[in-house]
């Protein structure tokens, strides 16, 4: 069975439209993700201001997400063993 050129063009046009819609959805998701990252970065910057001072400490927190978790855990251990 041979497909006509018109049918191929119609299918191609439909596929292009589908790709454009998917691209638009991905662009919207990227924008939402950028906003989330921006908000989390802002929150992290606020948190860093209340932590102990020192350039080394601040740089370590900003460069390693696990560092913040480590220091939180250490603080919890210290506070719970004092009680």
N, CA, C and O atoms as a Maestro MAE file, in Angstrom:
{
 s_m_m2io_version
 :::
 2.0.0
}

f_m_ct {
 s_m_title
 :::
 protein
 m_atom[332] {
  # First column is atom index #
  i_m_mmod_type
  r_m_x_coord
  r_m_y_coord
  r_m_z_coord
  i_m_residue_number
  s_m_chain_name
  s_m_pdb_residue_name
  s_m_pdb_atom_name
  i_m_atomic_number
  :::
  1 25 0.849 -1.165 0.000 1 A "UNK " " N  " 7
  2 3 0.000 0.000 0.000 1 A "UNK " " CA " 6
  3 2 0.903 1.239 0.000 1 A "UNK " " C  " 6
  4 15 1.773 1.384 0.859 1 A "UNK " " O  " 8
  5 25 0.690 2.105 -0.949 2 A "UNK " " N  " 7
  6 3 1.483 3.311 -1.105 2 A "UNK " " CA " 6
  7 2 0.753 4.492 -0.472 2 A "UNK " " C  " 6
  8 15 -0.441 4.692 -0.692 2 A "UNK " " O  " 8
  9 25 1.500 5.275 0.323 3 A "UNK " " N  " 7
  10 3 0.917 6.442 0.980 3 A "UNK " " CA " 6
  11 2 1.102 7.653 0.067 3 A "UNK " " C  " 6
  12 15 2.173 7.848 -0.508 3 A "UNK " " O  " 8
  13 25 0.072 8.449 -0.060 4 A "UNK " " N  " 7
  14 3 0.149 9.626 -0.929 4 A "UNK " " CA " 6
  15 2 1.022 10.707 -0.308 4 A "UNK " " C  " 6
  16 15 1.227 10.741 0.905 4 A "UNK " " O  " 8
  17 25 1.533 11.590 -1.163 5 A "UNK " " N  " 7
  18 3 2.363 12.696 -0.692 5 A "UNK " " CA " 6
  19 2 1.567 13.612 0.230 5 A "UNK " " C  " 6
  20 15 2.101 14.125 1.213 5 A "UNK " " O  " 8
  21 25 0.312 13.812 -0.082 6 A "UNK " " N  " 7
  22 3 -0.533 14.665 0.763 6 A "UNK " " CA " 6
  23 2 -0.675 14.073 2.159 6 A "UNK " " C  " 6
  24 15 -0.623 14.794 3.156 6 A "UNK " " O  " 8
  25 25 -0.855 12.754 2.225 7 A "UNK " " N  " 7
  26 3 -0.987 12.093 3.527 7 A "UNK " " CA " 6
  27 2 0.314 12.213 4.318 7 A "UNK " " C  " 6
  28 15 0.295 12.439 5.528 7 A "UNK " " O  " 8
  29 25 1.451 12.059 3.622 8 A "UNK " " N  " 7
  30 3 2.743 12.199 4.291 8 A "UNK " " CA " 6
  31 2 2.937 13.616 4.828 8 A "UNK " " C  " 6
  32 15 3.422 13.804 5.944 8 A "UNK " " O  " 8
  33 25 2.558 14.600 4.035 9 A "UNK " " N  " 7
  34 3 2.663 15.991 4.477 9 A "UNK " " CA " 6
  35 2 1.764 16.262 5.676 9 A "UNK " " C  " 6
  36 15 2.157 16.971 6.602 9 A "UNK " " O  " 8
  37 25 0.575 15.706 5.661 10 A "UNK " " N  " 7
  38 3 -0.348 15.875 6.794 10 A "UNK " " CA " 6
  39 2 0.252 15.248 8.053 10 A "UNK " " C  " 6
  40 15 0.243 15.858 9.123 10 A "UNK " " O  " 8
  41 25 0.771 14.029 7.916 11 A "UNK " " N  " 7
  42 3 1.375 13.344 9.074 11 A "UNK " " CA " 6
  43 2 2.582 14.135 9.580 11 A "UNK " " C  " 6
  44 15 2.771 14.291 10.787 11 A "UNK " " O  " 8
  45 25 3.398 14.635 8.641 12 A "UNK " " N  " 7
  46 3 4.563 15.424 9.022 12 A "UNK " " CA " 6
  47 2 4.161 16.696 9.751 12 A "UNK " " C  " 6
  48 15 4.783 17.070 10.746 12 A "UNK " " O  " 8
  49 25 3.116 17.364 9.257 13 A "UNK " " N  " 7
  50 3 2.622 18.574 9.913 13 A "UNK " " CA " 6
  51 2 2.097 18.286 11.311 13 A "UNK " " C  " 6
  52 15 2.340 19.052 12.244 13 A "UNK " " O  " 8
  53 25 1.375 17.180 11.452 14 A "UNK " " N  " 7
  54 3 0.861 16.784 12.774 14 A "UNK " " CA " 6
  55 2 2.010 16.515 13.742 14 A "UNK " " C  " 6
  56 15 1.966 16.905 14.909 14 A "UNK " " O  " 8
  57 25 3.040 15.838 13.227 15 A "UNK " " N  " 7
  58 3 4.186 15.513 14.071 15 A "UNK " " CA " 6
  59 2 4.918 16.783 14.502 15 A "UNK " " C  " 6
  60 15 5.317 16.909 15.660 15 A "UNK " " O  " 8
  61 25 5.093 17.721 13.573 16 A "UNK " " N  " 7
  62 3 5.738 18.991 13.922 16 A "UNK " " CA " 6
  63 2 4.942 19.741 14.982 16 A "UNK " " C  " 6
  64 15 5.523 20.318 15.902 16 A "UNK " " O  " 8
  65 25 3.634 19.737 14.863 17 A "UNK " " N  " 7
  66 3 2.784 20.400 15.864 17 A "UNK " " CA " 6
  67 2 2.952 19.742 17.232 17 A "UNK " " C  " 6
  68 15 3.030 20.421 18.256 17 A "UNK " " O  " 8
  69 25 3.006 18.414 17.230 18 A "UNK " " N  " 7
  70 3 3.198 17.679 18.486 18 A "UNK " " CA " 6
  71 2 4.546 18.053 19.112 18 A "UNK " " C  " 6
  72 15 4.634 18.266 20.321 18 A "UNK " " O  " 8
  73 25 5.595 18.133 18.284 19 A "UNK " " N  " 7
  74 3 6.915 18.495 18.793 19 A "UNK " " CA " 6
  75 2 6.925 19.918 19.356 19 A "UNK " " C  " 6
  76 15 7.556 20.174 20.381 19 A "UNK " " O  " 8
  77 25 6.232 20.838 18.695 20 A "UNK " " N  " 7
  78 3 6.157 22.210 19.182 20 A "UNK " " CA " 6
  79 2 5.460 22.268 20.539 20 A "UNK " " C  " 6
  80 15 5.892 23.002 21.428 20 A "UNK " " O  " 8
  81 25 4.389 21.500 20.699 21 A "UNK " " N  " 7
  82 3 3.660 21.473 21.978 21 A "UNK " " CA " 6
  83 2 4.534 20.897 23.084 21 A "UNK " " C  " 6
  84 15 4.560 21.416 24.200 21 A "UNK " " O  " 8
  85 25 5.251 19.817 22.766 22 A "UNK " " N  " 7
  86 3 6.144 19.215 23.756 22 A "UNK " " CA " 6
  87 2 7.264 20.188 24.132 22 A "UNK " " C  " 6
  88 15 7.638 20.294 25.300 22 A "UNK " " O  " 8
  89 25 7.791 20.892 23.133 23 A "UNK " " N  " 7
  90 3 8.847 21.875 23.385 23 A "UNK " " CA " 6
  91 2 8.339 22.992 24.291 23 A "UNK " " C  " 6
  92 15 9.045 23.424 25.202 23 A "UNK " " O  " 8
  93 25 7.126 23.455 24.043 24 A "UNK " " N  " 7
  94 3 6.548 24.510 24.869 24 A "UNK " " CA " 6
  95 2 6.386 24.042 26.314 24 A "UNK " " C  " 6
  96 15 6.697 24.781 27.249 24 A "UNK " " O  " 8
  97 25 5.896 22.807 26.495 25 A "UNK " " N  " 7
  98 3 5.738 22.269 27.849 25 A "UNK " " CA " 6
  99 2 7.087 22.160 28.557 25 A "UNK " " C  " 6
  100 15 7.197 22.472 29.743 25 A "UNK " " O  " 8
  101 25 8.118 21.713 27.823 26 A "UNK " " N  " 7
  102 3 9.444 21.600 28.429 26 A "UNK " " CA " 6
  103 2 10.006 22.974 28.781 26 A "UNK " " C  " 6
  104 15 10.636 23.137 29.827 26 A "UNK " " O  " 8
  105 25 9.783 23.962 27.915 27 A "UNK " " N  " 7
  106 3 10.225 25.320 28.223 27 A "UNK " " CA " 6
  107 2 9.550 25.840 29.488 27 A "UNK " " C  " 6
  108 15 10.194 26.481 30.318 27 A "UNK " " O  " 8
  109 25 8.253 25.565 29.635 28 A "UNK " " N  " 7
  110 3 7.534 25.992 30.836 28 A "UNK " " CA " 6
  111 2 8.084 25.294 32.076 28 A "UNK " " C  " 6
  112 15 8.222 25.910 33.133 28 A "UNK " " O  " 8
  113 25 8.398 24.006 31.941 29 A "UNK " " N  " 7
  114 3 8.961 23.261 33.071 29 A "UNK " " CA " 6
  115 2 10.343 23.804 33.447 29 A "UNK " " C  " 6
  116 15 10.681 23.891 34.627 29 A "UNK " " O  " 8
  117 25 11.130 24.165 32.446 30 A "UNK " " N  " 7
  118 3 12.444 24.742 32.703 30 A "UNK " " CA " 6
  119 2 12.293 26.057 33.467 30 A "UNK " " C  " 6
  120 15 13.023 26.304 34.426 30 A "UNK " " O  " 8
  121 25 11.363 26.887 33.051 31 A "UNK " " N  " 7
  122 3 11.147 28.170 33.737 31 A "UNK " " CA " 6
  123 2 10.706 27.950 35.180 31 A "UNK " " C  " 6
  124 15 11.175 28.640 36.085 31 A "UNK " " O  " 8
  125 25 9.799 26.984 35.399 32 A "UNK " " N  " 7
  126 3 9.375 26.684 36.773 32 A "UNK " " CA " 6
  127 2 10.565 26.198 37.601 32 A "UNK " " C  " 6
  128 15 10.727 26.593 38.755 32 A "UNK " " O  " 8
  129 25 11.384 25.351 37.012 33 A "UNK " " N  " 7
  130 3 12.550 24.826 37.726 33 A "UNK " " CA " 6
  131 2 13.536 25.937 38.057 33 A "UNK " " C  " 6
  132 15 14.104 25.955 39.150 33 A "UNK " " O  " 8
  133 25 13.745 26.862 37.127 34 A "UNK " " N  " 7
  134 3 14.638 27.987 37.385 34 A "UNK " " CA " 6
  135 2 14.131 28.818 38.556 34 A "UNK " " C  " 6
  136 15 14.921 29.272 39.383 34 A "UNK " " O  " 8
  137 25 12.813 29.020 38.632 35 A "UNK " " N  " 7
  138 3 12.240 29.786 39.739 35 A "UNK " " CA " 6
  139 2 12.446 29.064 41.065 35 A "UNK " " C  " 6
  140 15 12.737 29.692 42.083 35 A "UNK " " O  " 8
  141 25 12.292 27.739 41.049 36 A "UNK " " N  " 7
  142 3 12.497 26.962 42.270 36 A "UNK " " CA " 6
  143 2 13.956 27.063 42.712 36 A "UNK " " C  " 6
  144 15 14.238 27.266 43.893 36 A "UNK " " O  " 8
  145 25 14.879 26.920 41.767 37 A "UNK " " N  " 7
  146 3 16.303 27.021 42.092 37 A "UNK " " CA " 6
  147 2 16.616 28.402 42.647 37 A "UNK " " C  " 6
  148 15 17.361 28.528 43.619 37 A "UNK " " O  " 8
  149 25 16.051 29.437 42.035 38 A "UNK " " N  " 7
  150 3 16.281 30.803 42.508 38 A "UNK " " CA " 6
  151 2 15.760 30.973 43.938 38 A "UNK " " C  " 6
  152 15 16.441 31.561 44.778 38 A "UNK " " O  " 8
  153 25 14.569 30.468 44.213 39 A "UNK " " N  " 7
  154 3 13.993 30.583 45.550 39 A "UNK " " CA " 6
  155 2 14.818 29.797 46.574 39 A "UNK " " C  " 6
  156 15 15.064 30.282 47.678 39 A "UNK " " O  " 8
  157 25 15.241 28.596 46.212 40 A "UNK " " N  " 7
  158 3 16.057 27.798 47.134 40 A "UNK " " CA " 6
  159 2 17.413 28.450 47.374 40 A "UNK " " C  " 6
  160 15 17.927 28.418 48.492 40 A "UNK " " O  " 8
  161 25 17.990 29.036 46.343 41 A "UNK " " N  " 7
  162 3 19.266 29.742 46.510 41 A "UNK " " CA " 6
  163 2 19.091 30.927 47.454 41 A "UNK " " C  " 6
  164 15 19.950 31.196 48.293 41 A "UNK " " O  " 8
  165 25 17.982 31.624 47.310 42 A "UNK " " N  " 7
  166 3 17.690 32.757 48.200 42 A "UNK " " CA " 6
  167 2 17.540 32.268 49.645 42 A "UNK " " C  " 6
  168 15 18.075 32.875 50.573 42 A "UNK " " O  " 8
  169 25 16.811 31.173 49.822 43 A "UNK " " N  " 7
  170 3 16.636 30.625 51.171 43 A "UNK " " CA " 6
  171 2 17.973 30.184 51.758 43 A "UNK " " C  " 6
  172 15 18.239 30.398 52.941 43 A "UNK " " O  " 8
  173 25 18.813 29.567 50.927 44 A "UNK " " N  " 7
  174 3 20.122 29.125 51.400 44 A "UNK " " CA " 6
  175 2 20.972 30.320 51.812 44 A "UNK " " C  " 6
  176 15 21.669 30.280 52.827 44 A "UNK " " O  " 8
  177 25 20.908 31.376 51.018 45 A "UNK " " N  " 7
  178 3 21.674 32.581 51.363 45 A "UNK " " CA " 6
  179 2 21.209 33.143 52.702 45 A "UNK " " C  " 6
  180 15 22.032 33.604 53.492 45 A "UNK " " O  " 8
  181 25 19.919 33.112 52.967 46 A "UNK " " N  " 7
  182 3 19.403 33.585 54.255 46 A "UNK " " CA " 6
  183 2 19.872 32.698 55.397 46 A "UNK " " C  " 6
  184 15 20.222 33.187 56.471 46 A "UNK " " O  " 8
  185 25 19.878 31.406 55.164 47 A "UNK " " N  " 7
  186 3 20.320 30.461 56.196 47 A "UNK " " CA " 6
  187 2 21.792 30.683 56.509 47 A "UNK " " C  " 6
  188 15 22.196 30.665 57.672 47 A "UNK " " O  " 8
  189 25 22.586 30.891 55.476 48 A "UNK " " N  " 7
  190 3 24.024 31.077 55.667 48 A "UNK " " CA " 6
  191 2 24.294 32.301 56.530 48 A "UNK " " C  " 6
  192 15 25.275 32.323 57.273 48 A "UNK " " O  " 8
  193 25 23.451 33.311 56.447 49 A "UNK " " N  " 7
  194 3 23.688 34.519 57.244 49 A "UNK " " CA " 6
  195 2 23.514 34.275 58.737 49 A "UNK " " C  " 6
  196 15 24.072 35.014 59.548 49 A "UNK " " O  " 8
  197 25 22.750 33.254 59.117 50 A "UNK " " N  " 7
  198 3 22.561 32.997 60.551 50 A "UNK " " CA " 6
  199 2 23.513 31.940 61.081 50 A "UNK " " C  " 6
  200 15 23.542 31.674 62.283 50 A "UNK " " O  " 8
  201 25 24.292 31.338 60.195 51 A "UNK " " N  " 7
  202 3 25.264 30.336 60.618 51 A "UNK " " CA " 6
  203 2 26.523 31.031 61.126 51 A "UNK " " C  " 6
  204 15 26.702 32.230 60.914 51 A "UNK " " O  " 8
  205 25 27.392 30.280 61.794 52 A "UNK " " N  " 7
  206 3 28.647 30.875 62.267 52 A "UNK " " CA " 6
  207 2 29.387 31.566 61.123 52 A "UNK " " C  " 6
  208 15 29.317 31.140 59.970 52 A "UNK " " O  " 8
  209 25 30.090 32.634 61.465 53 A "UNK " " N  " 7
  210 3 30.790 33.404 60.441 53 A "UNK " " CA " 6
  211 2 32.088 32.737 60.051 53 A "UNK " " C  " 6
  212 15 32.584 31.846 60.741 53 A "UNK " " O  " 8
  213 25 32.612 33.171 58.968 54 A "UNK " " N  " 7
  214 3 33.880 32.659 58.464 54 A "UNK " " CA " 6
  215 2 33.738 32.278 57.006 54 A "UNK " " C  " 6
  216 15 32.816 31.558 56.623 54 A "UNK " " O  " 8
  217 25 34.659 32.770 56.201 55 A "UNK " " N  " 7
  218 3 34.584 32.528 54.765 55 A "UNK " " CA " 6
  219 2 34.670 31.044 54.460 55 A "UNK " " C  " 6
  220 15 33.939 30.552 53.600 55 A "UNK " " O  " 8
  221 25 35.539 30.325 55.137 56 A "UNK " " N  " 7
  222 3 35.685 28.892 54.879 56 A "UNK " " CA " 6
  223 2 34.369 28.164 55.098 56 A "UNK " " C  " 6
  224 15 33.957 27.350 54.271 56 A "UNK " " O  " 8
  225 25 33.719 28.455 56.200 57 A "UNK " " N  " 7
  226 3 32.455 27.789 56.531 57 A "UNK " " CA " 6
  227 2 31.400 28.093 55.476 57 A "UNK " " C  " 6
  228 15 30.726 27.180 55.000 57 A "UNK " " O  " 8
  229 25 31.244 29.356 55.105 58 A "UNK " " N  " 7
  230 3 30.238 29.743 54.118 58 A "UNK " " CA " 6
  231 2 30.503 29.103 52.768 58 A "UNK " " C  " 6
  232 15 29.582 28.604 52.122 58 A "UNK " " O  " 8
  233 25 31.759 29.114 52.341 59 A "UNK " " N  " 7
  234 3 32.103 28.506 51.051 59 A "UNK " " CA " 6
  235 2 31.830 27.012 51.060 59 A "UNK " " C  " 6
  236 15 31.358 26.458 50.068 59 A "UNK " " O  " 8
  237 25 32.122 26.362 52.171 60 A "UNK " " N  " 7
  238 3 31.901 24.924 52.265 60 A "UNK " " CA " 6
  239 2 30.409 24.607 52.157 60 A "UNK " " C  " 6
  240 15 30.029 23.654 51.477 60 A "UNK " " O  " 8
  241 25 29.563 25.394 52.817 61 A "UNK " " N  " 7
  242 3 28.121 25.181 52.769 61 A "UNK " " CA " 6
  243 2 27.602 25.388 51.354 61 A "UNK " " C  " 6
  244 15 26.802 24.592 50.863 61 A "UNK " " O  " 8
  245 25 28.048 26.443 50.701 62 A "UNK " " N  " 7
  246 3 27.558 26.756 49.360 62 A "UNK " " CA " 6
  247 2 28.032 25.755 48.319 62 A "UNK " " C  " 6
  248 15 27.337 25.515 47.332 62 A "UNK " " O  " 8
  249 25 29.196 25.174 48.522 63 A "UNK " " N  " 7
  250 3 29.740 24.254 47.528 63 A "UNK " " CA " 6
  251 2 29.260 22.824 47.720 63 A "UNK " " C  " 6
  252 15 29.289 22.040 46.771 63 A "UNK " " O  " 8
  253 25 28.827 22.467 48.903 64 A "UNK " " N  " 7
  254 3 28.438 21.086 49.148 64 A "UNK " " CA " 6
  255 2 27.116 21.031 49.902 64 A "UNK " " C  " 6
  256 15 27.056 21.377 51.082 64 A "UNK " " O  " 8
  257 25 26.040 20.588 49.211 65 A "UNK " " N  " 7
  258 3 24.757 20.470 49.902 65 A "UNK " " CA " 6
  259 2 24.825 19.507 51.088 65 A "UNK " " C  " 6
  260 15 24.085 19.663 52.060 65 A "UNK " " O  " 8
  261 25 25.697 18.528 51.009 66 A "UNK " " N  " 7
  262 3 25.811 17.571 52.108 66 A "UNK " " CA " 6
  263 2 26.419 18.199 53.354 66 A "UNK " " C  " 6
  264 15 26.188 17.729 54.468 66 A "UNK " " O  " 8
  265 25 27.187 19.251 53.166 67 A "UNK " " N  " 7
  266 3 27.821 19.911 54.313 67 A "UNK " " CA " 6
  267 2 26.765 20.482 55.248 67 A "UNK " " C  " 6
  268 15 26.885 20.360 56.467 67 A "UNK " " O  " 8
  269 25 25.735 21.103 54.689 68 A "UNK " " N  " 7
  270 3 24.669 21.664 55.519 68 A "UNK " " CA " 6
  271 2 23.979 20.552 56.306 68 A "UNK " " C  " 6
  272 15 23.687 20.712 57.491 68 A "UNK " " O  " 8
  273 25 23.721 19.437 55.648 69 A "UNK " " N  " 7
  274 3 23.104 18.292 56.316 69 A "UNK " " CA " 6
  275 2 24.014 17.777 57.438 69 A "UNK " " C  " 6
  276 15 23.532 17.437 58.518 69 A "UNK " " O  " 8
  277 25 25.321 17.721 57.186 70 A "UNK " " N  " 7
  278 3 26.277 17.258 58.193 70 A "UNK " " CA " 6
  279 2 26.254 18.165 59.429 70 A "UNK " " C  " 6
  280 15 26.176 17.684 60.559 70 A "UNK " " O  " 8
  281 25 26.323 19.474 59.201 71 A "UNK " " N  " 7
  282 3 26.338 20.394 60.330 71 A "UNK " " CA " 6
  283 2 25.016 20.395 61.088 71 A "UNK " " C  " 6
  284 15 24.997 20.561 62.307 71 A "UNK " " O  " 8
  285 25 23.925 20.212 60.377 72 A "UNK " " N  " 7
  286 3 22.627 20.104 61.045 72 A "UNK " " CA " 6
  287 2 22.620 18.874 61.951 72 A "UNK " " C  " 6
  288 15 22.201 18.944 63.106 72 A "UNK " " O  " 8
  289 25 23.085 17.756 61.416 73 A "UNK " " N  " 7
  290 3 23.133 16.516 62.199 73 A "UNK " " CA " 6
  291 2 24.022 16.693 63.432 73 A "UNK " " C  " 6
  292 15 23.662 16.266 64.528 73 A "UNK " " O  " 8
  293 25 25.183 17.325 63.248 74 A "UNK " " N  " 7
  294 3 26.086 17.552 64.380 74 A "UNK " " CA " 6
  295 2 25.429 18.419 65.448 74 A "UNK " " C  " 6
  296 15 25.594 18.172 66.643 74 A "UNK " " O  " 8
  297 25 24.692 19.425 65.019 75 A "UNK " " N  " 7
  298 3 24.009 20.315 65.958 75 A "UNK " " CA " 6
  299 2 22.927 19.555 66.727 75 A "UNK " " C  " 6
  300 15 22.771 19.738 67.934 75 A "UNK " " O  " 8
  301 25 22.187 18.706 66.025 76 A "UNK " " N  " 7
  302 3 21.134 17.914 66.674 76 A "UNK " " CA " 6
  303 2 21.758 16.982 67.706 76 A "UNK " " C  " 6
  304 15 21.256 16.860 68.823 76 A "UNK " " O  " 8
  305 25 22.848 16.327 67.332 77 A "UNK " " N  " 7
  306 3 23.520 15.420 68.269 77 A "UNK " " CA " 6
  307 2 23.997 16.204 69.497 77 A "UNK " " C  " 6
  308 15 23.815 15.766 70.632 77 A "UNK " " O  " 8
  309 25 24.614 17.375 69.252 78 A "UNK " " N  " 7
  310 3 25.126 18.178 70.373 78 A "UNK " " CA " 6
  311 2 23.989 18.620 71.288 78 A "UNK " " C  " 6
  312 15 24.110 18.535 72.510 78 A "UNK " " O  " 8
  313 25 22.901 19.085 70.718 79 A "UNK " " N  " 7
  314 3 21.776 19.588 71.517 79 A "UNK " " CA " 6
  315 2 21.048 18.477 72.263 79 A "UNK " " C  " 6
  316 15 20.593 18.683 73.389 79 A "UNK " " O  " 8
  317 25 20.933 17.304 71.650 80 A "UNK " " N  " 7
  318 3 20.212 16.222 72.314 80 A "UNK " " CA " 6
  319 2 21.061 15.544 73.384 80 A "UNK " " C  " 6
  320 15 20.511 14.983 74.332 80 A "UNK " " O  " 8
  321 25 22.373 15.581 73.259 81 A "UNK " " N  " 7
  322 3 23.209 14.975 74.302 81 A "UNK " " CA " 6
  323 2 23.380 15.892 75.503 81 A "UNK " " C  " 6
  324 15 23.735 15.431 76.588 81 A "UNK " " O  " 8
  325 25 23.131 17.185 75.321 82 A "UNK " " N  " 7
  326 3 23.204 18.121 76.439 82 A "UNK " " CA " 6
  327 2 21.998 18.014 77.362 82 A "UNK " " C  " 6
  328 15 22.073 18.368 78.539 82 A "UNK " " O  " 8
  329 25 20.903 17.533 76.830 83 A "UNK " " N  " 7
  330 3 19.657 17.468 77.619 83 A "UNK " " CA " 6
  331 2 19.687 16.382 78.650 83 A "UNK " " C  " 6
  332 15 18.718 16.203 79.388 83 A "UNK " " O  " 8
  :::
 }
 m_bond[331] {
  # First column is bond index #
  i_m_from
  i_m_to
  i_m_order
  :::
  1 1 2 1
  2 2 3 1
  3 3 4 2
  4 3 5 1
  5 5 6 1
  6 6 7 1
  7 7 8 2
  8 7 9 1
  9 9 10 1
  10 10 11 1
  11 11 12 2
  12 11 13 1
  13 13 14 1
  14 14 15 1
  15 15 16 2
  16 15 17 1
  17 17 18 1
  18 18 19 1
  19 19 20 2
  20 19 21 1
  21 21 22 1
  22 22 23 1
  23 23 24 2
  24 23 25 1
  25 25 26 1
  26 26 27 1
  27 27 28 2
  28 27 29 1
  29 29 30 1
  30 30 31 1
  31 31 32 2
  32 31 33 1
  33 33 34 1
  34 34 35 1
  35 35 36 2
  36 35 37 1
  37 37 38 1
  38 38 39 1
  39 39 40 2
  40 39 41 1
  41 41 42 1
  42 42 43 1
  43 43 44 2
  44 43 45 1
  45 45 46 1
  46 46 47 1
  47 47 48 2
  48 47 49 1
  49 49 50 1
  50 50 51 1
  51 51 52 2
  52 51 53 1
  53 53 54 1
  54 54 55 1
  55 55 56 2
  56 55 57 1
  57 57 58 1
  58 58 59 1
  59 59 60 2
  60 59 61 1
  61 61 62 1
  62 62 63 1
  63 63 64 2
  64 63 65 1
  65 65 66 1
  66 66 67 1
  67 67 68 2
  68 67 69 1
  69 69 70 1
  70 70 71 1
  71 71 72 2
  72 71 73 1
  73 73 74 1
  74 74 75 1
  75 75 76 2
  76 75 77 1
  77 77 78 1
  78 78 79 1
  79 79 80 2
  80 79 81 1
  81 81 82 1
  82 82 83 1
  83 83 84 2
  84 83 85 1
  85 85 86 1
  86 86 87 1
  87 87 88 2
  88 87 89 1
  89 89 90 1
  90 90 91 1
  91 91 92 2
  92 91 93 1
  93 93 94 1
  94 94 95 1
  95 95 96 2
  96 95 97 1
  97 97 98 1
  98 98 99 1
  99 99 100 2
  100 99 101 1
  101 101 102 1
  102 102 103 1
  103 103 104 2
  104 103 105 1
  105 105 106 1
  106 106 107 1
  107 107 108 2
  108 107 109 1
  109 109 110 1
  110 110 111 1
  111 111 112 2
  112 111 113 1
  113 113 114 1
  114 114 115 1
  115 115 116 2
  116 115 117 1
  117 117 118 1
  118 118 119 1
  119 119 120 2
  120 119 121 1
  121 121 122 1
  122 122 123 1
  123 123 124 2
  124 123 125 1
  125 125 126 1
  126 126 127 1
  127 127 128 2
  128 127 129 1
  129 129 130 1
  130 130 131 1
  131 131 132 2
  132 131 133 1
  133 133 134 1
  134 134 135 1
  135 135 136 2
  136 135 137 1
  137 137 138 1
  138 138 139 1
  139 139 140 2
  140 139 141 1
  141 141 142 1
  142 142 143 1
  143 143 144 2
  144 143 145 1
  145 145 146 1
  146 146 147 1
  147 147 148 2
  148 147 149 1
  149 149 150 1
  150 150 151 1
  151 151 152 2
  152 151 153 1
  153 153 154 1
  154 154 155 1
  155 155 156 2
  156 155 157 1
  157 157 158 1
  158 158 159 1
  159 159 160 2
  160 159 161 1
  161 161 162 1
  162 162 163 1
  163 163 164 2
  164 163 165 1
  165 165 166 1
  166 166 167 1
  167 167 168 2
  168 167 169 1
  169 169 170 1
  170 170 171 1
  171 171 172 2
  172 171 173 1
  173 173 174 1
  174 174 175 1
  175 175 176 2
  176 175 177 1
  177 177 178 1
  178 178 179 1
  179 179 180 2
  180 179 181 1
  181 181 182 1
  182 182 183 1
  183 183 184 2
  184 183 185 1
  185 185 186 1
  186 186 187 1
  187 187 188 2
  188 187 189 1
  189 189 190 1
  190 190 191 1
  191 191 192 2
  192 191 193 1
  193 193 194 1
  194 194 195 1
  195 195 196 2
  196 195 197 1
  197 197 198 1
  198 198 199 1
  199 199 200 2
  200 199 201 1
  201 201 202 1
  202 202 203 1
  203 203 204 2
  204 203 205 1
  205 205 206 1
  206 206 207 1
  207 207 208 2
  208 207 209 1
  209 209 210 1
  210 210 211 1
  211 211 212 2
  212 211 213 1
  213 213 214 1
  214 214 215 1
  215 215 216 2
  216 215 217 1
  217 217 218 1
  218 218 219 1
  219 219 220 2
  220 219 221 1
  221 221 222 1
  222 222 223 1
  223 223 224 2
  224 223 225 1
  225 225 226 1
  226 226 227 1
  227 227 228 2
  228 227 229 1
  229 229 230 1
  230 230 231 1
  231 231 232 2
  232 231 233 1
  233 233 234 1
  234 234 235 1
  235 235 236 2
  236 235 237 1
  237 237 238 1
  238 238 239 1
  239 239 240 2
  240 239 241 1
  241 241 242 1
  242 242 243 1
  243 243 244 2
  244 243 245 1
  245 245 246 1
  246 246 247 1
  247 247 248 2
  248 247 249 1
  249 249 250 1
  250 250 251 1
  251 251 252 2
  252 251 253 1
  253 253 254 1
  254 254 255 1
  255 255 256 2
  256 255 257 1
  257 257 258 1
  258 258 259 1
  259 259 260 2
  260 259 261 1
  261 261 262 1
  262 262 263 1
  263 263 264 2
  264 263 265 1
  265 265 266 1
  266 266 267 1
  267 267 268 2
  268 267 269 1
  269 269 270 1
  270 270 271 1
  271 271 272 2
  272 271 273 1
  273 273 274 1
  274 274 275 1
  275 275 276 2
  276 275 277 1
  277 277 278 1
  278 278 279 1
  279 279 280 2
  280 279 281 1
  281 281 282 1
  282 282 283 1
  283 283 284 2
  284 283 285 1
  285 285 286 1
  286 286 287 1
  287 287 288 2
  288 287 289 1
  289 289 290 1
  290 290 291 1
  291 291 292 2
  292 291 293 1
  293 293 294 1
  294 294 295 1
  295 295 296 2
  296 295 297 1
  297 297 298 1
  298 298 299 1
  299 299 300 2
  300 299 301 1
  301 301 302 1
  302 302 303 1
  303 303 304 2
  304 303 305 1
  305 305 306 1
  306 306 307 1
  307 307 308 2
  308 307 309 1
  309 309 310 1
  310 310 311 1
  311 311 312 2
  312 311 313 1
  313 313 314 1
  314 314 315 1
  315 315 316 2
  316 315 317 1
  317 317 318 1
  318 318 319 1
  319 319 320 2
  320 319 321 1
  321 321 322 1
  322 322 323 1
  323 323 324 2
  324 323 325 1
  325 325 326 1
  326 326 327 1
  327 327 328 2
  328 327 329 1
  329 329 330 1
  330 330 331 1
  331 331 332 2
  :::
 }
}
